[in-house]
Every structure is written in structure tokens, then in C-alpha cells.
Amino acid sequence: MRFGLHLGTRGPAATPEGLMALALKAEAVGFHHLGLSDHVVIARQVDSFYPYTKTGKWFAHDTGVCLEQVTTLAFLAAQTTRIRLLSSVMVLPHRPPILAAKMLATADILSKGRLTVGVGVGWMAEELALLGAPAFKERGAASQEYIRAFRALWTEAAPVMAGRHARFAGLYFEPKPVQRPIPIWVGGEGPQARRRAGRMGDGWYPVGNNPAAPFDTRALYAAGLADVRQAAEQAGRDPASLETGLLALWFRQGEGATGRDGKRLCFTGAAADILEDIETFAQAGLKHLVISFESDDLNRSLDRIEAFASEVMSRTA
């Protein structure tokens, strides 16, 4: 199992000093990925349904503070040498496709090939509207075109595309990224997202606590992964080649939580319990567990990274 740390670009992760401290600590203790969330601007009035709480209310809608994701990844590329940098996830319609492809290629070059691009279609209609993105109801179709556009721009000498949402020809796209192409992990939990991951992704990277499509048990994760692999096989792709991830936003070490079945929620509680969960999900096919423990206290976050490394990471194969 490989481990990643997910950060929202707010609080301590919204300052150069805080970001540097968190990134260097994560790299030093052996995290494989460092992931950043993606918001460009936050609407003052958000009525869109947030899919990762029962109420549909987004927990971070307060001050609107957020750093731009890809710029921040490039900053971290200069501060680190080994840890991979993960967009966790990039909302594809937030940026025009050529610009997004260039920003990501630049981050890959500056990190010497350490970028993994997690992607999603987005949930906040108000933010998409403010950014002049494709219509909210068209975001899935637009995102699929963007993925195809990225790969063409990153790998082809004379890229051409004539889609509805991504159109280009007659351009140089240089320099190419170090990784050709940069790996794309498709996020999302629903049936369309799982099909998209199998047909188009280099990996599947869902959030585990979507009430409409939860993946917080071994059985549920295994069933979701089976759908992804079936979609890959139907598309003529090798299902075994796909990376498998899970973002556990609810992770709590030393603090148990109750799941939907009334039992302990996975990836919460004592280190021994979390180690058992890791083994269980590994048996279901999980290769990358990305955890999150947002805190406004930088020292508390650093202590939590150290505790996870010493009590959990050091005891895994």
C-alpha cells in the first residue's frame, strides 16, 4: 500500500511557510503523494448540493480562501525532490483545456516528472458559472473531451482536436511533459464516473464517503472496482494496468467514528484498527490510500503526520 496526504489550500496550507512545512514533513516520513484540492473562486451563495455530506452542505463555505491548485503544485515542486504531486482532484471544466494542459505540463516539467493528475467533473455550479466554464449539465461530456485533449497535447507533435468543448489545430505545444502522458486518475463515485475511469483513466480515485455511492467497506470498494475494470475490458484496455486509489476525507487516528452499520467506521480509531483496514482494502484491490486531517493548527497537523508515519506507515509492508 502507498499513502498520500490530501490538503485543502486554506488554513496553514494557504501560506508559503505552512505549505513548505507540511510538504517537507510528508516527504521526510515517506508519503508517496501530496494532494491538493481545487477551487479557484468561491461563490458567496452556494446552493449546489455537496455530495460528501448527508445534508448536502459544504463544510468549507465560509471565507472563500483558497489558493489556485496547479500554481501551488508548481510551488511545491520547487520545495520537494521525491514525493509525487497530486491534483486531488482537478475540476476539469474550471480551466480552458489548452491552458490546463499547459499548466499541468509545466508542473510536471518543474517537478521532473512527479505529477499525477486526479480529475473530476465538479459539483459546484456557481463556481463553474463564475469561471465561464461549460454549462453545468454538460460538464461530464466536456471533461471527457478535456482528457482526450490533454493526451493529444502532451504526446503528439502536431495535435489536432475538433470537439464541441475542445478544439485546436495548427499549434506547437512545447515542451512536452516529462511523463508522456502524465498519468490521469479519474475521480468520482457514480456509475458514469466508474465507466469513465475504466474507459479513459490510468486509475480510479473516488472519495469514499459519498452517501449516494459509498466506498467505506471492503465489499463496496471491491464492487466499485469491479465495475471500473469491466468498463476497461469492454473498451479493450487491460484492467490490471489501472491504478486504484481512495480518498478517505474522514480519516481519524486515535478517534473512532461510527459507520452506517453502527460499527466502527473504517480508517478511524486506534492504529491497530487502521492497519487492519489497510490490509482489508488491499485485499479488495486498493493500492493508494490518501488520507486527510484538516486542522487550523499547523503543529497539530505536523504531529498527526508524524503519528501516522510512526504508528501506521512503519508497520505496513
N, C-alpha and C positions, 0 to 999 in steps of 0.2 A: 504494500500500500504506500502511495505517495501522498503527502499532505500539503495543503495550501492554506493561506491565510487571506481572508476577504476583508477589505476595508471600505467603508464609505468615505468619500472625500469631504469630510466635515470633522468638527472637533479637532483632536490632535492631528488627524490626518489631513487637515487643511492648512497646515503650516510647514514651511521647509524643515524646521528643526524636528517637528513631530514625525513627519514622513520619513526623514532620514533615520531617526532613532528606531522606528518600527521596522523599516526595511532592513536595516543592518542587523537588528536583533533576529528577525525572521531568517535572514540568510545565515547568520552565525550558528543558529541552533539546528539548521538543516531542513527548513521548509523548502519544498520543491517549487511552489508557485506563490506569488504575491499578487492578489487580485484587487481591482478597484471597480467600484460601481460607476454607473453612467447617468448623470443628469447634467444638462447644460444650463437650463434655467428652470425655475420652479414657478408655476402659476400661483398667484395669490389665492385663487379659488379653485380647488381641485374637487371635482365631483366624480371623476373616474373611479371605478371600482378597483381597489388594490387587491390582487389575487392571493396574497400571502398572509392574510388575517381573516378570521371568521367574520369580522364586522365590515371588511372591505375598506377600512380606513388606513391610510398610510401613516406609519408611526413617525416619519421624519419630516412631515409637513409643518414646519414652524418658521424658521428664519429664512429659509431658501438658500442657505450657504452650501456651495458645492464647487469644487474645482473641476475643470474640464478634464475628462478621463485620459485621453491619449496624450495631451500635453504633459500630464502628471506622470504617465508611464515613461515618457521620454526623460523626464527629470530623474526618475528612479533608475533608469538605465545608466545614468552617469554616476549614481551613488553605489551601485552594486556590481558584482562581477559574475556571480554564479546563478542566483535564483532566477527562475523564469517569471516573466511578467504577463499577467492575465487580465484581459478585459472581462469583467465579471458582473454583467455582460455588457457589451456594446449594444445599444439600441440602434439597429441598423438605419431606420429612417431619420435619425437625428441629423445626419450629415449627408450632403450630396455624395454619390458613390465614388466619383473620381477623387474628390477631396479626401474622403475617408480612406480610400485605398492608399493614397499618398501619405497621409498621416501615419497609418499603420506600417507601411513600408519603411518610413523614416525611423519609427520607433524600433523596428526590427534591426535596421542597419546600426543604429546607435547603441543597441544592446548586444550587438554581434550575434544575432540570431537567437534571442531568448524570448521572443514574443509568442504567446498563444492567444488567439482571438476567440473569446467567447462571444456569441452573438444571440440577440433576441429581437422580437418584433415590437416590444414596448407595450405598456398598459395605460400610460397617462396621455389621454387625447389632448388635454390642454397644452402639454409641453410640445407635442408634435405640431399643433396648430401655431404656436408661437414661433417655432423654428421653420415654418414654411415647408414642412415635410409632406409627403403624400397623405391623402385622406386616411383617417384612422381605419376605416373599413378595408382599405387597400394595402395596409401595412405588411400583411403576410406575403402577398404577391410581390410587392416592391422589395421586400427583404430577400426573397429568393433570387430576384434579378441582381440585387447587390452582391450576393455571394458569388454568382457566376461572373459578375463584372470584376470583382476583386481578383479572382483566379486568373482571368484573362489578362488583366493589367499587370499582375505580378509575374507572369510566366511567358507571355507572348511578345515577340519582337515588334509586331505591328498589330496591337489589339483592336478588335472591332466588335461592337455590340449594337444591336438595333432593337432594344426592348422598349416597353412603354415607360419604364421608370429609369432605365439606364441606357443611354445612347452615346456612342462615341466612335470616332474613326479619325484617321489622319493625325495621330499624335505620337510623340515619344513619351514613354513612361519609364524614366530612368532616374536614378539607378534602381535596379531590381532589388527586392529584399534579399537578405542572406538566405533565408529559407524560401524555397521555390516549390510550392507556395507555402506561405505561413499557415500552420495548422488552424483550422476553424472548428471550434466546439459549438454545436448548436444547442442553445438553451431552450427551455420550455417544457411543459409537462403534459399538455393535452394531446389528443390523437394526431392533430395536424403537426404539432411540434415534433412528436416522435417520428412521424413519417419523414419530415424534413431532415431530421438528424440522420436517419438511415439512408436517405437518398442523396443527401448533399454534404453532410458533415464529415469531419475527420474524428469527431467524437460527439457524445451526448452529455449535456451538462445541465440537468434540471435542478431546481430548488426543491427541497424535499417536503416543505410544509404548505403546499398549495391545498387548501381544503377541498377543492374540486377535483384534484388529481394528486393525492398524497403519495410520497415515496419514502415513508418513515418506518417501514418494516422491510425485512429481507424479502418476503413474499411479494410485496408490492413493487419493490425495486426490480426484482428478477422478472416480474411480468412486464413491466415497462420496458426493460432492456430487451426482452424477447420481441416486443413489437418493433423496436428500433432495428434489431438485427434482421427481422423478417423483411422490413422495408428495404434494408440494404441488399438483401439477397434478391428481392424482386427487381431491384434496379441494376442487377448484375454486378454488385460490388461484394467484396469479401467482408462478411460481418465481423470476422475475427480481427480485422485491421482497425476497427474503431476503438478509440479511447473511451473510457467510461468514467464519468465524474458525478459528483453530488455536492451541492452547496447546502450545508447544514447551518442556516442562519440562527437556529435556536440552540446551538451548542452551548452547554454549560458544564464545566468541570467542577466537581465539588458541590454542585447544586442540582438536585434531582427535579424532574418535572414529570407530570402525569400525561400520558398519551391518550389518544381517543378511546382506547380499550380499557382505560383505568389502570393500566400498568405503567411502569417507568418508561418515559419517552427515550428513544434511542439517542445516543451521544449526549446524554446528561447524566449527572451523578458522579459516583466515585471513579477514579482512574481505572480500577479493575473492571467496572461495568462498561466503560467506554472501550476498553481493549477487547472485551467480549463482543461488543457491537461491531467493531472494526473487523474482527475475524468473520463474523456472521455476514456482513455485507461483502467482504472479499469473496466469500464462497458464492455469493449471488452474482459476482462478476464486476464489482466495483474496484477500480484501480486508483482513483484520485478522490480523496475526501478533502473538501475545502471547508474550513470552519470560520466562524465569525464570533467575535465577542466585543461589540462596540462599547466604548467607555469614553466619557469626557475627561478621564484622568489618565494621562499618558503613562505614569508609573504603574498604575494598576494594569494597563494593557501590556506593558513590558513584563510585568510579573506573571501574567496569565500565559504569555508566550513561553516564558521560561518553565512554568509549571507543566504545560502541555509537553514540552520537549523532554523534560526530565522524567515525568511520570508516565507518559504515554508513548511518545515517539521512540524513546530509547529502548522500549520493551517490545517493539514490533520488528518483524523480520524485514 
